Amino acid sequence: MTTVKVSTTDEMLALLPHQVGHRISRSLTVTVVSGGLLGPVARIDLPPERDVRPTARLLLEGLLRVAPEAALVVGHESVPGESRSLLQAVHRGLRSAGVGIIDHVVVRDGRWWGWCCRPADELDGLLLEHIEGHPVPDDFEVPAVAELIVRGSAPLGSRDEVGALVAEDPARSASVGGVLERLAEGDAGCEVERRPELWARVLDPEEDRRDGCAASDEELAHMVRSLVDKAWRDALVAWMSPVMFPLDKVDDVSTELLRRHVRTGAVTTSEHSEMVLRRLLAMTTRVPDTWPAEAAALCTVAGCVAWGVGNGSTAGDAVERALRVHPGYTLAGYLVRMVEHQLRPRHRWGEVAA
């Protein structure tokens, strides 16, 4: 996520959809702050009342792993009071762990109610003059958010739309499946080609300014087949997201191939990695589930890159598809644990750039 500066509750609320990648409804979100920097945002659907305690416990387990100093806790409602139990359970769990609460907010119908609306130190009740709450500002009213929009940020309309980013599109995948079948018959027993000249186009910031992947069906089939080579797959993840896989762990053969073909070198900024992610997502929809090894590999690579830039929703969807079509895919198994337990990459993008 691009670095932005926000300082008030309403600014942070306007920023939230850009952080999670979609407009938020019937959810609890927790934005953490560490070292004066906004960290990852955890989002979870509002559970039935009977599941509030285990849901809060699971969420807190992941949040506390990143050792936050403070947190903004927000209940996004469609019906008054439906987030109250989970909101309060998470609030108290954070406070018990010594985490400061920036604000304790309810959002509903385009308005929000926070600390300023309640009697001092109370989680319930509203001051008479704050019954109507405050309007959530439009994106362009918040300079930091407007800047993100100018840079290309565009939250999707719903959580379901995020899931569609990695789902197979049968209208486009059938022809790729046909090429994969032909390649499998012709290459039986042969070593899979790595095709660095094709992957270089995914990594090149100047290739296709619309952020698409202009690969033909034939080219895409060769690219996803190359991911069967796990050393090559891991090398590509490292070059696309060094915060996830350290570059110094890449094997020498892969490093030499990538250096020779990728004129701009490895990705060093989150903005560049986000661009690569958009291209990967466009590719995932074209790979059929009937080729589980290839689909799982590409979805897992996309999931790793998504997690590296803080896009938890897309990472979760990508790894979910990977494990659905190929339950034993090892890297996807590791990644799903990172997502479930909110295990953030050890390194930050600033360190990579330096």
C-alpha positions as CSV (number, residue, x, y, z in Angstrom):
1,M,0.0,0.0,0.0
2,T,1.3,3.5,-0.9
3,T,2.3,5.6,2.1
4,V,-0.3,8.2,3.0
5,K,-0.8,10.5,5.9
6,V,-4.1,10.6,7.8
7,S,-4.8,12.0,11.3
8,T,-8.5,11.9,12.1
9,T,-11.1,9.3,12.5
10,D,-13.1,10.4,9.4
11,E,-10.0,10.4,7.3
12,M,-9.2,6.9,8.4
13,L,-12.7,5.7,7.6
14,A,-12.5,7.1,4.1
15,L,-9.1,5.3,3.7
16,L,-10.4,1.9,4.8
17,P,-12.0,0.7,1.5
18,H,-8.7,1.5,-0.3
19,Q,-6.8,-0.5,2.3
20,V,-9.0,-3.6,2.0
21,G,-9.7,-3.2,-1.7
22,H,-13.5,-3.0,-1.5
23,R,-16.4,-1.2,0.0
24,I,-17.1,-2.6,3.4
25,S,-20.4,-3.9,4.8
26,R,-21.5,-6.0,7.8
27,S,-17.9,-6.4,9.0
28,L,-15.6,-5.6,11.8
29,T,-12.3,-3.9,10.7
30,V,-9.3,-3.3,12.9
31,T,-6.5,-1.0,11.7
32,V,-3.3,-1.3,13.7
33,V,-0.6,1.3,14.3
34,S,3.0,0.5,15.1
35,G,5.9,2.8,15.2
36,G,3.7,5.7,14.1
37,L,2.8,3.9,10.9
38,L,-0.6,2.4,9.8
39,G,-0.2,-1.3,9.6
40,P,-2.4,-4.0,8.1
41,V,-6.1,-3.9,8.3
42,A,-7.9,-7.0,9.6
43,R,-11.5,-7.5,8.3
44,I,-13.9,-10.2,9.4
45,D,-17.6,-10.7,8.6
46,L,-20.0,-10.1,11.5
47,P,-20.8,-13.6,13.0
48,P,-24.0,-14.9,14.6
49,E,-24.2,-13.9,18.2
50,R,-23.4,-17.5,19.4
51,D,-20.0,-17.3,17.5
52,V,-18.9,-13.9,18.8
53,R,-16.4,-15.2,21.4
54,P,-14.5,-17.6,19.2
55,T,-14.5,-15.1,16.4
56,A,-13.1,-12.4,18.7
57,R,-10.5,-14.8,20.0
58,L,-9.3,-15.8,16.5
59,L,-9.1,-12.2,15.4
60,L,-7.2,-11.1,18.5
61,E,-4.7,-13.9,18.1
62,G,-3.7,-12.7,14.7
63,L,-3.8,-9.0,15.6
64,L,-1.6,-9.4,18.6
65,R,1.1,-11.2,16.7
66,V,2.1,-7.9,15.0
67,A,2.5,-6.3,18.4
68,P,0.4,-3.2,17.7
69,E,0.7,0.0,19.8
70,A,-2.7,1.3,19.0
71,A,-5.8,0.3,16.9
72,L,-8.9,1.8,15.3
73,V,-11.8,-0.6,15.8
74,V,-14.8,-0.2,13.5
75,G,-18.1,-2.0,13.3
76,H,-19.7,-1.7,9.8
77,E,-23.5,-2.3,10.2
78,S,-26.6,-2.4,8.1
79,V,-28.9,-2.9,11.2
80,P,-28.3,-0.8,14.4
81,G,-26.4,-2.8,17.1
82,E,-25.5,-5.8,15.0
83,S,-21.7,-5.2,15.5
84,R,-21.9,-4.3,19.2
85,S,-21.0,-7.6,20.7
86,L,-18.0,-8.3,18.5
87,L,-16.9,-4.7,18.6
88,Q,-16.8,-4.7,22.4
89,A,-15.2,-8.1,22.7
90,V,-12.3,-7.1,20.4
91,H,-12.0,-3.7,22.1
92,R,-11.7,-5.3,25.5
93,G,-9.2,-7.9,24.3
94,L,-7.0,-5.2,22.8
95,R,-7.1,-3.1,25.9
96,S,-6.3,-6.2,28.1
97,A,-3.2,-6.7,25.9
98,G,-2.1,-3.1,26.5
99,V,-3.1,-1.8,23.0
100,G,-4.3,1.8,22.9
101,I,-7.7,2.4,21.2
102,I,-7.5,5.3,18.7
103,D,-11.3,5.2,18.3
104,H,-14.2,2.8,18.8
105,V,-16.5,3.4,15.8
106,V,-19.8,2.3,14.4
107,V,-20.5,3.0,10.7
108,R,-24.0,2.7,9.2
109,D,-25.8,4.2,6.3
110,G,-22.9,6.5,5.4
111,R,-22.6,8.0,8.9
112,W,-20.3,7.2,11.8
113,W,-20.3,7.4,15.6
114,G,-17.1,7.4,17.7
115,W,-15.7,8.4,21.1
116,C,-16.7,12.0,20.5
117,C,-20.4,10.9,20.3
118,R,-20.6,9.1,23.6
119,P,-20.4,9.9,27.3
120,A,-16.8,9.9,28.5
121,D,-15.2,6.4,28.6
122,E,-18.5,4.7,27.6
123,L,-18.8,2.1,24.8
124,D,-22.6,2.6,24.6
125,G,-25.0,5.5,24.6
126,L,-24.9,8.7,22.7
127,L,-24.8,12.4,23.6
128,L,-27.9,14.2,22.6
129,E,-26.1,16.5,20.2
130,H,-24.5,13.5,18.5
131,I,-27.5,11.4,17.8
132,E,-27.1,11.8,14.1
133,G,-23.4,11.1,14.1
134,H,-21.1,12.4,11.4
135,P,-21.1,11.8,7.6
136,V,-18.3,9.5,6.3
137,P,-16.4,11.9,3.9
138,D,-16.4,11.4,0.2
139,D,-13.1,10.1,-1.2
140,F,-12.1,13.4,-2.8
141,E,-12.7,15.3,0.5
142,V,-9.7,13.6,2.0
143,P,-6.4,14.7,0.3
144,A,-4.6,11.4,1.1
145,V,-7.4,9.3,-0.4
146,A,-7.8,11.6,-3.4
147,E,-4.0,11.1,-4.0
148,L,-4.5,7.3,-3.9
149,I,-7.3,7.6,-6.5
150,V,-5.1,9.6,-8.8
151,R,-2.5,6.8,-8.5
152,G,-5.1,4.3,-9.6
153,S,-6.7,3.0,-6.4
154,A,-10.3,2.0,-7.0
155,P,-12.0,-0.2,-4.3
156,L,-14.4,-2.7,-5.7
157,G,-18.1,-2.5,-4.8
158,S,-18.3,-5.5,-2.5
159,R,-16.3,-8.4,-1.0
160,D,-17.9,-10.8,-3.6
161,E,-16.3,-8.7,-6.4
162,V,-12.9,-9.3,-4.8
163,G,-13.4,-13.0,-5.0
164,A,-14.2,-12.8,-8.7
165,L,-10.7,-11.4,-9.3
166,V,-9.1,-14.9,-8.9
167,A,-12.0,-17.1,-10.0
168,E,-11.9,-19.0,-13.3
169,D,-13.7,-17.4,-16.2
170,P,-14.9,-20.3,-18.3
171,A,-15.3,-18.1,-21.4
172,R,-11.6,-17.3,-21.4
173,S,-10.1,-20.4,-19.8
174,A,-11.3,-23.1,-22.2
175,S,-8.8,-22.2,-24.9
176,V,-5.9,-22.0,-22.4
177,G,-6.9,-25.5,-21.2
178,G,-6.7,-26.8,-24.8
179,V,-3.2,-25.5,-25.2
180,L,-2.2,-27.0,-21.8
181,E,-3.5,-30.4,-23.0
182,R,-1.5,-30.2,-26.2
183,L,1.7,-29.1,-24.3
184,A,1.3,-32.0,-21.8
185,E,1.0,-34.5,-24.6
186,G,4.0,-33.2,-26.5
187,D,6.3,-32.6,-23.5
188,A,5.7,-35.9,-21.7
189,G,8.9,-36.7,-19.8
190,C,10.7,-33.5,-20.9
191,E,12.0,-30.8,-18.6
192,V,9.6,-27.8,-18.3
193,E,10.9,-24.6,-19.8
194,R,11.1,-21.6,-17.5
195,R,10.3,-18.9,-20.2
196,P,11.9,-15.9,-18.5
197,E,11.2,-13.7,-21.6
198,L,7.5,-14.1,-21.0
199,W,7.6,-13.5,-17.3
200,A,9.8,-10.4,-17.9
201,R,6.7,-8.8,-19.5
202,V,4.8,-9.3,-16.2
203,L,7.6,-7.7,-14.3
204,D,8.3,-4.8,-16.6
205,P,6.6,-1.6,-15.4
206,E,6.5,-0.3,-19.0
207,E,4.8,-3.3,-20.5
208,D,1.2,-2.7,-21.4
209,R,0.4,0.5,-19.5
210,R,-3.2,-0.7,-18.9
211,D,-1.8,-3.1,-16.4
212,G,-3.0,-6.1,-18.3
213,C,-1.1,-9.2,-19.3
214,A,-1.0,-9.2,-23.1
215,A,0.0,-12.9,-23.2
216,S,-1.7,-15.1,-25.8
217,D,-3.3,-18.4,-24.8
218,E,-0.2,-20.2,-26.0
219,E,2.2,-17.9,-24.0
220,L,0.1,-18.1,-20.9
221,A,0.0,-21.9,-21.0
222,H,3.8,-22.0,-21.2
223,M,4.0,-19.5,-18.3
224,V,1.8,-21.5,-15.9
225,R,3.5,-24.8,-16.9
226,S,6.8,-23.2,-15.9
227,L,5.6,-22.8,-12.4
228,V,5.7,-26.6,-11.9
229,D,9.4,-25.9,-11.4
230,K,9.3,-24.9,-7.7
231,A,12.7,-23.2,-7.7
232,W,11.6,-21.1,-10.7
233,R,8.2,-20.3,-9.0
234,D,9.9,-19.2,-5.8
235,A,12.4,-17.1,-7.8
236,L,9.5,-15.3,-9.5
237,V,7.8,-14.6,-6.1
238,A,11.0,-13.2,-4.8
239,W,11.4,-10.9,-7.8
240,M,7.8,-9.8,-7.6
241,S,7.7,-9.5,-3.8
242,P,11.1,-9.5,-2.1
243,V,9.3,-8.9,1.3
244,M,7.8,-12.4,1.0
245,F,10.8,-14.3,-0.4
246,P,14.4,-12.9,0.1
247,L,16.2,-12.3,-3.1
248,D,19.4,-13.8,-1.7
249,K,17.6,-17.2,-1.4
250,V,17.0,-17.4,-5.1
251,D,19.0,-20.1,-6.9
252,D,21.8,-19.0,-9.2
253,V,20.3,-20.3,-12.4
254,S,17.0,-18.4,-11.9
255,T,18.8,-15.3,-10.8
256,E,20.9,-15.3,-14.0
257,L,17.9,-15.9,-16.2
258,L,15.9,-13.1,-14.6
259,R,18.8,-10.6,-14.7
260,R,19.3,-11.3,-18.4
261,H,15.6,-10.8,-19.3
262,V,14.1,-8.3,-16.8
263,R,15.7,-5.0,-17.8
264,T,14.4,-3.2,-14.8
265,G,15.5,-5.7,-12.2
266,A,13.6,-7.1,-9.2
267,V,10.6,-5.2,-7.8
268,T,11.6,-2.8,-5.1
269,T,8.4,-0.8,-4.3
270,S,4.9,-1.8,-3.2
271,E,3.5,0.3,-6.1
272,H,5.4,-1.8,-8.6
273,S,4.4,-5.0,-6.8
274,E,0.7,-3.9,-6.9
275,M,1.0,-3.4,-10.7
276,V,2.5,-6.9,-11.0
277,L,-0.4,-8.3,-8.9
278,R,-3.0,-6.8,-11.2
279,R,-1.3,-8.6,-14.1
280,L,-1.2,-11.9,-12.2
281,L,-4.9,-11.6,-11.3
282,A,-5.8,-11.1,-15.0
283,M,-3.9,-14.3,-15.7
284,T,-5.6,-16.4,-13.0
285,T,-9.0,-16.0,-14.5
286,R,-7.8,-17.6,-17.7
287,V,-6.4,-20.8,-16.2
288,P,-8.9,-23.7,-15.8
289,D,-9.5,-25.5,-12.5
290,T,-9.2,-28.7,-14.5
291,W,-5.5,-28.1,-14.5
292,P,-5.0,-28.1,-10.7
293,A,-1.2,-28.0,-10.5
294,E,-1.0,-25.0,-12.9
295,A,-4.0,-23.2,-11.4
296,A,-2.8,-23.7,-7.8
297,A,0.7,-22.5,-8.7
298,L,-0.4,-19.3,-10.3
299,C,-3.0,-18.5,-7.6
300,T,-0.4,-19.1,-4.9
301,V,2.1,-16.8,-6.6
302,A,-0.7,-14.1,-6.9
303,G,-1.6,-14.7,-3.2
304,C,2.0,-14.3,-2.1
305,V,2.3,-11.0,-4.0
306,A,-1.1,-9.8,-2.6
307,W,0.0,-10.6,0.9
308,G,3.2,-8.7,0.4
309,V,1.4,-5.5,-0.4
310,G,-1.1,-5.9,2.4
311,N,-4.0,-7.1,0.3
312,G,-5.4,-9.7,2.6
313,S,-8.7,-10.2,0.9
314,T,-7.2,-11.1,-2.5
315,A,-4.5,-13.2,-0.8
316,G,-7.1,-15.2,1.0
317,D,-9.2,-15.7,-2.1
318,A,-6.2,-16.7,-4.2
319,V,-5.0,-19.3,-1.7
320,E,-8.6,-20.6,-1.1
321,R,-8.9,-21.4,-4.9
322,A,-5.4,-22.9,-4.9
323,L,-6.3,-25.3,-2.1
324,R,-9.7,-26.1,-3.5
325,V,-8.3,-27.3,-6.8
326,H,-5.1,-28.8,-5.3
327,P,-5.6,-29.5,-1.5
328,G,-2.0,-30.7,-1.1
329,Y,-0.3,-27.7,-2.6
330,T,2.4,-27.0,0.0
331,L,3.2,-23.3,-0.6
332,A,-0.6,-22.6,-0.5
333,G,-0.8,-24.4,2.8
334,Y,1.9,-22.2,4.3
335,L,0.4,-19.0,2.9
336,V,-3.1,-19.8,4.2
337,R,-1.6,-20.1,7.7
338,M,0.0,-16.6,7.3
339,V,-3.3,-15.2,6.3
340,E,-5.3,-16.9,9.1
341,H,-2.8,-15.9,11.8
342,Q,-2.0,-12.4,10.3
343,L,1.7,-13.3,10.1
344,R,3.1,-10.3,8.2
345,P,6.3,-10.4,6.2
346,R,9.5,-9.9,8.2
347,H,10.8,-7.2,6.0
348,R,9.2,-3.9,4.9
349,W,9.3,-2.3,1.5
350,G,11.4,0.6,2.7
351,E,14.1,-1.9,3.6
352,V,13.9,-3.5,0.2
353,A,14.3,-0.2,-1.6
354,A,17.2,0.7,0.6
